């Protein structure tokens, strides 16, 4: 893949990472059934990209292979983060805290990233403030062996262009992945036919947010019964050429209120994603620091809330580094009454900022006033 210098190319690279990551994490689910989760492909891409800017040799090659680009990594990370930050209601930030020297050239290559001395309490405060309180602290503990922490934050708070009427919310049945049926608070309203389409049998519904063309796109995806998350979620960013219009005039939407929060230790998944040198004693991050460093842990906490007035989401991706050694006439009803996905994309509708899978009975956020 060519050098990533703009959001369009970055979007394609992030989509590829998202699809590979969803497949790898899905392979770890027992009995072929996905549990609940929420993740941020964009957050992981930006965090790993910033670390890759300091990698050299085989370490750089394998990380670049995972991220889907070559060329000036630092420029790609900076350009992509700035482009995403132009999306309405989305905040993007990355910071580095370190106990070891960091090369001036590395800092200057990433001008939008702040650097500071290691201070776990300060990191927790920054995470809380940067996510607007959605995530209280860093999702991983920092101990004396941690020499450097790179932390990326994405935070979103957006209102629906046409909010749900709270009085229309009612308890309706939801069948979870295990086949159990429970009644859950479900929001309801009618949409224009163009707000929904199908991609290879998966139904996609888009809800507009305030902010016009620069607002995030929020899409809900409903696959065939028994479909896996890795097969369903990518339909949210499938190109228009793969979409099939639904032959209807009105969509009657039934959507559960939900709140999902998960913390994922991505470190054990890295080998399956092709990253081995970066976590070993042979890791080469000689473009970052004169000290020998290797990736110790990659952890992400993400949350998404969907309610009558809008959507909130946040993700914190932390990369910790340790010491290394040697180098109505026709009406269609779409009811999200079984396992379904939620995908929040940037304003282009191409970059997956957040991807979530609701497989158990939804537990909604506090009802709107």
KELUM-640582 format. One line per field, with one value per residue: residue in one letter; x, y, z of N, C-alpha, C in turn. Coordinates in pm, whole numbers, plus 50000, padded with zeros to 5 digits. Layout:
# KELUM-640582
r a,...
neast X,...
nnorth Y,...
nup Z,...
caeast X,...
canorth Y,...
caup Z,...
ceast X,...
cnorth Y,...
cup Z,...
This chain:
# KELUM-640582
r x,x,x,x,x,x,x,x,x,x,x,x,x,x,x,x,x,x,x,x,x,x,x,x,x,x,x,x,x,x,x,x,x,x,x,x,x,x,x,x,x,x,x,x,x,x,x,x,x,x,x,x,x,x,x,x,x,x,x,x,x,x,x,x,x,x,x,x,x,x,x,x,x,x,x,x,x,x,x,x,x,x,x,x,x,x,x,x,x,x,x,x,x,x,x,x,x,x,x,x,x,x,x,x,x,x,x,x,x,x,x,x,x,x,x,x,x,x,x,x,x,x,x,x,x,x,x,x,x,x,x,x,x,x,x,x,x,x,x,x,x,x,x,x,x,x,x,x,x,x,x,x,x,x,x,x,x,x,x,x,x,x,x,x,x,x,x,x,x,x,x,x,x,x,x,x,x,x,x,x,x,x,x,x,x,x,x,x,x,x,x,x,x,x,x,x,x,x,x,x,x,x,x,x,x,x,x,x,x,x,x,x,x,x,x,x,x,x,x,x,x,x,x,x,x,x,x,x,x,x,x,x,x,x,x,x,x,x,x,x,x,x,x,x,x,x,x,x,x,x,x,x,x,x,x,x,x,x,x,x,x,x,x,x,x,x,x,x,x,x,x,x,x,x,x,x,x,x,x,x,x,x,x,x,x,x,x,x,x,x,x,x,x,x,x,x,x,x,x,x,x,x,x,x,x,x,x,x,x,x,x,x,x,x,x,x,x,x,x,x,x,x,x,x,x,x,x,x,x,x,x,x,x,x,x,x,x,x,x,x,x,x,x,x,x,x,x,x,x,x,x,x,x,x,x,x,x,x,x,x,x,x,x,x,x,x,x,x,x
neast 50084,50044,50201,50059,49905,49683,49338,49168,49328,49423,49182,49123,49339,49282,49036,49118,49287,49091,48922,49097,49164,48912,48858,49066,49020,48769,48820,48898,48670,48451,48270,48196,48049,48005,48089,47981,48134,48329,48531,48809,48916,49039,49166,49354,49506,49619,49770,49951,50069,50207,50401,50533,50665,50902,51029,51262,51425,51344,51143,51008,50918,50736,50539,50455,50348,50125,49979,49940,50082,50356,50649,50660,50592,50539,50445,50214,50061,50029,49893,49660,49543,49490,49306,49094,49025,48888,48634,48307,48229,48416,48700,49051,49352,49695,49946,50272,50444,50744,51025,51270,51517,51390,51430,51499,51445,51243,51037,50997,50909,50654,50460,50216,50192,50222,50487,50612,50743,50730,50435,50204,49966,49915,49868,49626,49456,49465,49351,49090,48998,49030,48850,48612,48520,48411,48582,48759,49027,49362,49356,49532,49784,50069,50396,50718,50875,50789,50891,50810,50511,50269,49979,49668,49371,49033,48737,48390,48089,47775,47472,47161,47040,46769,46617,46511,46179,46124,45888,45809,45964,45969,45923,46044,46080,46403,46623,46892,47234,47245,46991,46803,46518,46436,46267,46348,46426,46334,46393,46195,46114,46022,46193,46329,46333,46586,46766,46847,46995,47113,47391,47520,47324,47328,47164,47177,47149,47149,47188,47151,47363,47381,47549,47594,47768,48016,47978,47989,47919,47675,47613,47407,47419,47273,47294,47229,47062,47270,47505,47851,48035,48262,48192,47971,48003,48186,48016,47923,48106,48122,48164,47962,47908,47859,47619,47270,46962,46674,46358,46127,45915,45906,46085,46037,46187,46325,46512,46725,46807,47140,47443,47775,48083,48416,48733,49026,49298,49527,49770,49818,49710,49870,50070,49923,49844,50068,50278,50571,50848,50840,50754,50946,51278,51438,51340,51342,51352,51503,51480,51335,51432,51749,51772,51722,51418,51107,50780,50562,50290,49974,49685,49337,49063,48722,48413,48067,47765,47424,47138,46815,46866,47116,47456,47735,48082,48399,48750,49045,49367,49646,49992,50242,50586,50874,51205,51425,51650,51932,51915,45473,45304,45434,45596,45880,45996,46264,46404,46621,46651,46800,47139,47351,47536,47718,47851,48064,48160,48397,48343,48353,48245,48401,48618,48649,48576,48477,48370,48120,47969,47668,47565,47455,47171,47075,47198,47087,47190,47129,46798,46689,46612
nnorth 49881,50228,50534,50683,50979,51128,51158,50985,50769,50689,50613,50379,50219,50201,50070,49821,49735,49726,49519,49298,49291,49252,48997,48845,48884,48770,48503,48416,48385,48164,47875,47988,48224,48565,48779,49075,49380,49679,49879,50075,50110,50327,50462,50269,50249,50508,50521,50302,50386,50619,50509,50350,50539,50572,50335,50099,49906,49555,49565,49805,49738,49523,49646,49852,49693,49588,49822,49905,50078,50265,50474,50812,50781,50937,51177,51080,51003,51251,51408,51252,51254,51527,51562,51400,51540,51751,51663,51715,51746,51560,51477,51451,51328,51280,51173,51150,51000,50969,50789,50779,50925,51098,51121,51435,51470,51283,51390,51633,51543,51466,51691,51752,51603,51593,51582,51445,51401,51081,51025,50874,50960,51204,51117,50973,51183,51338,51157,51134,51401,51443,51265,51362,51261,51014,50797,50704,50665,50563,50255,50057,49945,50129,50047,50031,49920,50015,50215,50401,50556,50575,50737,50744,50928,50925,51105,51152,51335,51365,51499,51372,51463,51453,51388,51098,51055,51061,50965,50772,50554,50218,49907,49636,49307,49148,48926,48751,48638,48384,48296,48370,48558,48885,49175,49503,49857,50027,50243,50426,50528,50682,50665,50809,50631,50624,50619,50371,50061,49761,49535,49273,49108,49209,49443,49795,50088,50435,50702,51045,51305,51621,51895,51883,51827,51782,51626,51328,50996,50771,50440,50156,49809,49510,49177,48856,48597,48452,48544,48644,48898,48995,48956,49114,49385,49524,49596,49845,50030,49970,50041,50258,50124,49865,49865,49796,49928,49950,49835,50029,50278,50390,50358,50186,50219,50035,50053,49950,50131,50172,50093,50031,49904,49817,49669,49593,49381,49401,49296,49004,48949,49052,48896,48726,48919,48972,49101,49070,49116,49368,49332,49184,49109,49176,49401,49709,50028,50248,50494,50642,50663,50678,50472,50118,49985,49805,49693,49657,49633,49661,49820,49881,50079,50125,50296,50321,50499,50502,50685,50856,51126,51138,51031,50910,50851,50708,50639,50502,50436,50268,50236,50072,50075,49882,49807,49706,49464,49342,49470,50549,50367,50157,49992,49923,49739,49764,49608,49610,49363,49149,49018,49285,49542,49849,50124,50397,50644,50865,51197,51147,50903,50679,50610,50393,50490,50399,50071,49849,49564,49424,49166,49044,49099,49433,49699,49993,50345,50608,50726,50984,51320
nup 50000,49933,50049,50337,50326,50350,50462,50324,50229,50476,50589,50446,50531,50803,50797,50698,50908,51110,51017,51018,51291,51413,51318,51435,51713,51726,51679,51922,52069,52238,52120,51884,51916,51953,52221,52407,52304,52268,52063,51935,51630,51496,51706,51788,51555,51534,51774,51751,51516,51596,51766,51583,51434,51565,51533,51392,51131,51123,51312,51251,50994,51036,51193,51022,50825,50956,50996,50739,50561,50409,50396,50523,50839,51068,50958,50840,51066,51195,50996,50965,51222,51249,51041,51128,51357,51255,51231,51340,51686,51770,51955,51944,52068,52162,52387,52541,52805,52988,53127,53025,52804,52516,52175,52023,51752,51708,51865,51733,51488,51540,51593,51717,51941,52287,52527,52833,53171,53336,53510,53675,53809,53689,53430,53460,53533,53298,53113,53217,53190,52915,52804,52887,53126,53064,53067,53343,53417,53322,53146,53231,53457,53561,53634,53801,53604,53367,53115,52929,52824,52583,52496,52345,52283,52189,52175,52183,52156,52052,51922,51803,51483,51446,51718,51912,52029,52366,52485,52313,52359,52452,52634,52469,52317,52320,52175,52288,52214,52317,52293,52479,52576,52654,52777,52685,52721,52438,52174,51938,51606,51288,50976,50675,50363,50241,50450,50515,50408,50243,50273,50125,50253,50511,50713,50718,50902,50908,51131,51144,51270,51444,51285,51017,50708,50823,51041,51251,51127,51221,51230,51239,51240,51127,51108,50947,51131,51376,51262,51266,51446,51311,51049,51015,51111,50928,50720,50773,50679,50414,50066,49856,49621,49691,49816,49854,49782,49997,49919,49985,50140,50387,50690,50981,51271,51537,51815,52069,52371,52476,52657,52639,52757,52744,52826,52664,52640,52412,52363,52362,52115,51922,51797,51628,51455,51319,51449,51607,51658,51781,52042,52158,52295,52091,51980,51797,51858,51798,51685,51853,52117,52291,52468,52501,52398,52424,52330,52593,52679,52510,52550,52549,52644,52588,52534,52458,52429,52363,52323,52356,52287,52166,52091,52273,52297,52373,52369,52501,52423,52520,52502,52651,52728,52789,52916,52664,52516,52346,52035,50429,50241,50172,50409,50597,50865,51079,51330,51591,51746,51822,51845,51747,51569,51630,51472,51463,51248,51085,50937,50664,50638,50617,50788,51054,51364,51612,51700,51787,51946,52030,52208,52431,52653,52611,52814,52890,52886,53129,53109,52885,52985
caeast 50000,50122,50217,49938,49925,49554,49240,49110,49417,49420,49056,49138,49429,49211,48937,49188,49325,48969,48875,49191,49152,48785,48870,49154,48954,48656,48868,48914,48540,48415,48147,48160,47954,48074,48036,47975,48259,48341,48672,48836,49021,49113,49254,49465,49590,49696,49868,50057,50141,50301,50513,50605,50752,51032,51079,51358,51453,51234,51035,50932,50854,50618,50435,50403,50264,49996,49908,49903,50142,50500,50677,50679,50489,50505,50361,50083,49989,49992,49791,49537,49483,49436,49187,48987,48985,48795,48501,48231,48207,48518,48829,49161,49474,49794,50054,50376,50511,50862,51133,51395,51526,51323,51504,51438,51395,51115,50937,50968,50836,50516,50443,50090,50197,50292,50576,50637,50800,50635,50358,50078,49851,49889,49809,49485,49383,49453,49253,48956,48960,49025,48731,48493,48474,48359,48680,48810,49172,49430,49306,49639,49868,50208,50484,50855,50940,50738,50981,50744,50368,50207,49835,49580,49231,48927,48618,48281,47956,47698,47326,47092,46975,46627,46618,46398,46083,46131,45759,45790,46044,45885,45989,46018,46165,46535,46674,47038,47306,47218,46852,46714,46438,46403,46216,46443,46381,46362,46354,46124,46075,46021,46301,46313,46383,46727,46849,46881,47029,47170,47521,47533,47233,47332,47091,47250,47067,47230,47121,47225,47394,47394,47682,47599,47860,48135,47939,48014,47813,47649,47542,47372,47424,47201,47319,47139,47071,47391,47621,47957,48064,48363,48127,47862,48044,48242,47912,47901,48193,48126,48142,47827,47892,47815,47492,47145,46853,46559,46239,46025,45900,45922,46150,45998,46307,46317,46653,46742,46907,47250,47571,47875,48217,48506,48877,49086,49443,49554,49904,49822,49660,49965,50140,49833,49836,50196,50374,50646,50973,50816,50730,51055,51402,51503,51271,51430,51288,51618,51445,51255,51511,51878,51755,51659,51278,51020,50640,50525,50146,49886,49555,49239,48930,48632,48275,47971,47632,47324,47012,46720,46916,47238,47554,47861,48179,48538,48845,49181,49459,49774,50105,50347,50713,50968,51343,51458,51790,51996,51830,45376,45228,45518,45667,45971,46036,46396,46412,46747,46600,46892,47273,47371,47656,47714,47977,48073,48262,48426,48248,48353,48177,48496,48710,48579,48626,48436,48290,48069,47882,47576,47517,47371,47061,47130,47179,47090,47230,47018,46704,46694,46511
canorth 50000,50350,50617,50746,51122,51194,51082,50878,50654,50648,50542,50243,50146,50175,49967,49693,49699,49690,49387,49197,49287,49189,48855,48784,48879,48678,48366,48380,48363,48023,47826,48066,48329,48684,48849,49220,49454,49804,49905,50188,50086,50450,50488,50174,50286,50628,50491,50219,50466,50707,50426,50304,50648,50557,50199,50083,49769,49459,49613,49903,49672,49447,49740,49917,49595,49582,49948,49917,50190,50285,50617,50893,50741,51050,51268,51016,51011,51392,51448,51179,51304,51661,51548,51348,51644,51842,51607,51780,51681,51457,51525,51357,51374,51178,51224,51054,51020,50884,50791,50773,51034,51082,51201,51560,51451,51212,51485,51732,51477,51452,51820,51764,51516,51651,51489,51483,51299,50980,51062,50801,51040,51303,51046,50946,51311,51374,51066,51173,51528,51432,51188,51422,51177,50884,50699,50768,50658,50476,50119,49963,49997,50161,50016,50080,49865,50087,50328,50500,50532,50656,50725,50814,50943,50974,51131,51201,51359,51421,51492,51334,51572,51435,51299,51010,51105,50973,50902,50659,50442,50116,49778,49541,49189,49136,48790,48758,48537,48252,48261,48418,48674,48977,49304,49611,49988,50036,50369,50403,50640,50655,50723,50805,50504,50634,50608,50230,49984,49631,49497,49126,49051,49283,49569,49910,50207,50551,50812,51169,51388,51764,51933,51882,51737,51754,51546,51185,50910,50662,50335,50035,49699,49392,49066,48743,48529,48371,48603,48687,49041,49025,48953,49211,49524,49593,49647,49987,50114,49921,50149,50270,50027,49736,49883,49772,50004,49873,49873,50072,50423,50429,50264,50191,50177,50000,50046,49955,50215,50084,50142,49924,49944,49702,49690,49484,49368,49365,49239,48865,48940,49113,48794,48685,49030,48983,49183,48985,49181,49487,49293,49096,49176,49219,49520,49821,50160,50337,50627,50706,50691,50609,50353,50004,49975,49707,49707,49574,49608,49748,49803,49983,50083,50201,50301,50385,50515,50544,50718,50931,51256,51130,50925,50944,50743,50744,50528,50531,50332,50288,50150,50081,50021,49838,49801,49597,49426,49362,49533,50449,50268,50042,50017,49816,49751,49710,49604,49557,49282,49037,49075,49382,49623,49995,50175,50542,50677,51008,51266,51091,50774,50576,50570,50342,50546,50306,49957,49778,49448,49398,49030,49014,49193,49568,49776,50128,50455,50674,50780,51129,51400
caup 50000,49922,50168,50390,50340,50361,50537,50242,50237,50616,50613,50395,50619,50928,50768,50690,51045,51183,50974,51069,51437,51446,51289,51534,51843,51715,51686,52062,52134,52245,52059,51766,51951,52000,52337,52391,52307,52193,52040,51847,51531,51469,51819,51783,51440,51567,51879,51694,51418,51665,51812,51464,51389,51630,51510,51284,51091,51112,51398,51172,50880,51075,51237,50902,50758,51026,50977,50598,50490,50416,50382,50643,50934,51155,50880,50823,51193,51218,50900,50990,51345,51222,50958,51212,51452,51189,51242,51447,51816,51796,52005,51920,52136,52198,52472,52579,52934,52977,53227,52950,52706,52387,52078,51978,51615,51718,51914,51629,51378,51585,51660,51791,52058,52401,52596,52970,53258,53381,53628,53661,53853,53583,53316,53493,53526,53157,53052,53264,53131,52769,52765,52947,53236,53021,53112,53464,53433,53227,53165,53262,53564,53530,53746,53786,53484,53250,53087,52844,52798,52478,52518,52251,52325,52100,52255,52098,52212,51942,51931,51680,51410,51477,51836,51940,52126,52483,52513,52222,52406,52516,52658,52361,52333,52258,52184,52290,52137,52375,52267,52584,52537,52763,52734,52713,52672,52295,52113,51812,51521,51146,50897,50529,50308,50209,50569,50538,50291,50278,50215,50131,50351,50638,50709,50772,50926,50947,51200,51124,51387,51418,51238,50871,50639,50904,51158,51244,51077,51315,51157,51311,51143,51172,51017,50955,51261,51394,51197,51355,51445,51209,50918,51010,51135,50811,50631,50805,50597,50277,49970,49798,49512,49746,49886,49782,49843,50047,49843,50081,50147,50526,50781,51121,51343,51679,51853,52215,52435,52518,52706,52636,52799,52755,52828,52586,52635,52273,52355,52315,51977,51830,51718,51521,51362,51250,51523,51698,51698,51863,52181,52200,52332,51968,51929,51762,51859,51810,51638,51957,52237,52295,52552,52434,52437,52359,52372,52707,52671,52434,52616,52510,52704,52503,52581,52369,52486,52264,52391,52275,52240,52086,52113,52335,52286,52405,52371,52545,52380,52588,52468,52753,52679,52891,52869,52573,52526,52218,51944,50457,50163,50189,50534,50638,51005,51113,51476,51640,51856,51839,51841,51640,51582,51623,51419,51449,51149,51068,50851,50529,50640,50577,50894,51172,51489,51716,51654,51904,51920,52142,52196,52547,52668,52625,52936,52838,52975,53198,53014,52864,53056
ceast 50088,50124,50084,49967,49794,49454,49183,49196,49422,49294,49066,49229,49362,49105,49003,49231,49202,48923,48967,49175,49023,48791,48953,49086,48835,48697,48889,48784,48506,48284,48102,48060,48031,48008,48032,48116,48240,48489,48686,48948,49105,49210,49375,49561,49678,49804,49984,50137,50243,50422,50599,50700,50890,51094,51175,51369,51329,51116,50947,50857,50729,50506,50373,50312,50128,49914,49877,49961,50293,50525,50694,50565,50444,50414,50221,49999,49941,49880,49657,49467,49422,49309,49069,48936,48892,48652,48430,48218,48307,48647,48933,49286,49564,49902,50150,50433,50627,50957,51269,51399,51451,51392,51426,51377,51260,51006,50898,50892,50688,50477,50317,50086,50279,50373,50601,50700,50692,50569,50221,49955,49814,49824,49661,49401,49361,49350,49111,48909,48943,48902,48604,48434,48418,48451,48759,48962,49230,49389,49413,49728,50011,50293,50625,50925,50894,50822,50914,50599,50320,50057,49760,49438,49147,48804,48512,48156,47876,47548,47269,47035,46824,46617,46495,46307,46083,46000,45734,45871,45957,45966,45946,46115,46296,46583,46826,47101,47282,47073,46754,46644,46405,46351,46313,46387,46428,46307,46290,46101,46077,46135,46265,46379,46533,46820,46892,46909,47082,47304,47535,47448,47233,47257,47171,47154,47159,47143,47209,47246,47397,47536,47697,47701,47983,48103,47975,47895,47796,47562,47524,47358,47362,47220,47212,47160,47195,47515,47722,47983,48161,48304,48025,47912,48104,48138,47889,47989,48209,48096,48002,47803,47842,47678,47373,47034,46742,46433,46125,46013,45924,45994,46094,46113,46275,46459,46666,46837,47021,47367,47665,48010,48302,48651,48942,49237,49477,49686,49905,49777,49763,50035,50053,49815,49969,50301,50443,50774,50948,50797,50844,51177,51479,51438,51369,51347,51395,51593,51366,51341,51647,51873,51688,51517,51207,50878,50610,50378,50080,49745,49463,49112,48843,48491,48190,47835,47539,47193,46928,46777,47040,47328,47678,47955,48317,48624,48980,49267,49596,49876,50214,50473,50807,51110,51361,51601,51848,51887,51691,45289,45301,45606,45755,46010,46172,46410,46543,46717,46678,47032,47295,47496,47625,47850,47967,48189,48285,48328,48246,48275,48268,48583,48635,48641,48599,48355,48249,47978,47800,47519,47432,47257,47115,47099,47198,47142,47107,46929,46718,46583,46401
cnorth 50125,50428,50679,50893,51196,51103,50967,50753,50600,50569,50398,50159,50110,50068,49829,49644,49653,49550,49275,49180,49219,49038,48785,48774,48783,48533,48320,48355,48214,47994,47912,48176,48448,48740,48999,49279,49587,49833,50027,50153,50210,50482,50397,50212,50406,50600,50408,50297,50557,50630,50382,50411,50641,50421,50196,49934,49682,49500,49711,49835,49596,49538,49812,49821,49583,49707,49977,50037,50183,50435,50684,50867,50859,51149,51211,51027,51154,51436,51381,51230,51442,51653,51497,51455,51747,51789,51671,51689,51571,51523,51414,51411,51255,51245,51111,51096,50922,50900,50790,50889,50998,51175,51326,51544,51379,51308,51586,51672,51459,51578,51834,51678,51584,51544,51539,51371,51205,51022,50994,50882,51144,51238,51021,51073,51352,51288,51107,51303,51518,51356,51247,51337,51043,50770,50765,50769,50567,50331,50015,50027,50021,50130,50065,50031,49936,50211,50437,50459,50629,50630,50809,50816,50990,50993,51199,51224,51431,51402,51449,51460,51571,51338,51208,51078,51012,50901,50780,50536,50346,49990,49680,49424,49199,48994,48792,48640,48396,48209,48306,48546,48755,49106,49414,49743,50009,50166,50342,50535,50596,50729,50721,50677,50508,50622,50465,50162,49848,49614,49347,49065,49118,49414,49678,50027,50319,50656,50935,51242,51535,51795,51927,51785,51702,51671,51399,51113,50796,50561,50213,49923,49574,49281,48959,48671,48441,48430,48653,48837,49078,49026,49065,49355,49592,49643,49796,50077,50061,50035,50145,50167,49892,49745,49854,49846,49910,49925,49906,50223,50475,50319,50288,50133,50148,49970,50053,50066,50123,50162,50023,49980,49818,49749,49568,49490,49315,49291,49094,48849,48987,49009,48748,48794,49057,49066,49096,49053,49293,49454,49209,49178,49225,49344,49634,49949,50267,50475,50706,50751,50623,50484,50242,49989,49864,49731,49607,49535,49708,49721,49916,49967,50171,50191,50367,50387,50567,50565,50808,51058,51246,51017,50984,50825,50795,50620,50579,50411,50361,50187,50174,50014,49995,49844,49683,49554,49441,49398,49473,50366,50137,50072,49896,49841,49687,49720,49539,49477,49152,49095,49166,49464,49771,50041,50326,50572,50827,51068,51213,50961,50660,50525,50522,50392,50451,50194,49877,49664,49420,49259,48987,49115,49333,49627,49922,50229,50517,50742,50930,51197,51441
cup 50000,50052,50208,50409,50354,50428,50455,50249,50379,50647,50564,50482,50750,50910,50765,50827,51123,51146,51022,51220,51479,51424,51395,51670,51839,51724,51830,52135,52130,52175,51941,51792,52007,52124,52310,52385,52236,52180,51949,51752,51503,51581,51819,51670,51474,51672,51824,51590,51483,51716,51693,51411,51452,51611,51392,51248,51080,51199,51322,51059,50922,51124,51118,50825,50822,50997,50831,50528,50495,50400,50517,50742,51020,51084,50864,50950,51217,51125,50930,51116,51324,51139,51041,51307,51389,51187,51362,51569,51848,51841,51989,51988,52166,52283,52507,52714,52940,53095,53158,52851,52576,52289,52036,51838,51616,51765,51806,51512,51411,51662,51743,51916,52168,52472,52738,53047,53309,53511,53616,53703,53748,53462,53341,53483,53381,53086,53090,53197,52980,52721,52824,53058,53194,53062,53224,53474,53327,53251,53195,53368,53514,53652,53715,53661,53357,53228,53005,52823,52692,52484,52416,52303,52207,52188,52169,52182,52106,51967,51797,51614,51435,51594,51841,52041,52247,52513,52424,52264,52485,52539,52550,52373,52257,52281,52179,52218,52189,52353,52374,52539,52660,52703,52778,52661,52527,52238,51976,51738,51375,51077,50750,50477,50283,50327,50597,50405,50337,50208,50233,50242,50487,50621,50779,50785,50972,51014,51189,51257,51346,51372,51089,50816,50721,51028,51139,51182,51177,51244,51246,51210,51203,51069,51026,51087,51266,51330,51300,51340,51333,51069,50902,51018,51011,50711,50654,50720,50455,50180,49910,49689,49561,49813,49794,49854,49890,49978,49939,50075,50288,50602,50921,51203,51489,51726,52005,52259,52480,52574,52714,52677,52810,52760,52763,52596,52497,52259,52307,52171,51875,51742,51602,51417,51292,51321,51627,51748,51799,52010,52236,52241,52209,51909,51904,51751,51873,51751,51740,52074,52226,52382,52470,52487,52360,52410,52482,52701,52578,52487,52572,52591,52616,52558,52473,52437,52376,52336,52301,52215,52153,52127,52179,52320,52321,52402,52417,52505,52439,52539,52571,52700,52796,52834,52776,52598,52387,52115,51899,50366,50162,50308,50565,50782,51024,51264,51517,51768,51874,51827,51720,51668,51575,51574,51406,51356,51144,50966,50708,50522,50605,50691,51016,51301,51605,51651,51776,51861,52045,52125,52313,52554,52692,52762,52899,52938,53039,53094,53006,52943,52958
